């Protein structure tokens, strides 16, 4: 039995609003792949009444995690990994307070206001420095030059013309 073509109406249950009338949005061969709900506009895979989903012969694909769950799992994996290996440093030297304008060399200890005390492990490029903190490694700015630009000054006492210039 032929299935409805793209753009034609079909009955399918919408999980969002419960409506049954949908429009076919995409087909794969003779199978209906995606439909659009006529009431709420929700896009979803076509679910037949007899089967849970159309792709019963297709290989199972892992579902994407819900919004924000990737961030939580990344934090959890970082916490399980433990602190990163610290590069060699001299514990007798006190840590320097971090400032973006200063330059740093490998093995120096740095006290950052947000990340705490860390050890410089190297430099990935000009104006950058890798620092290993207890919470993980970070790339920080370094050797930044202060600006020499002067602030613009508002002109006063100038006459304002009543007509545009010719």
Secondary structure, 3 states (H helix, E strand, C coil): CCCCCCCCEEECCCCCCCCCEEEEEEEECCEEEEEEECCCCCEEECCCCCCCCCCCCCCCCCCCCCCCHHHHHHHHHHHHHCCCCCCCCCCCCCCEECCCCCCCCCCCEEEECCCEEEEEEECCCCCEEEEEECCEEEEEECCCCCCCCCCCCCCCCCCCCCCCCC
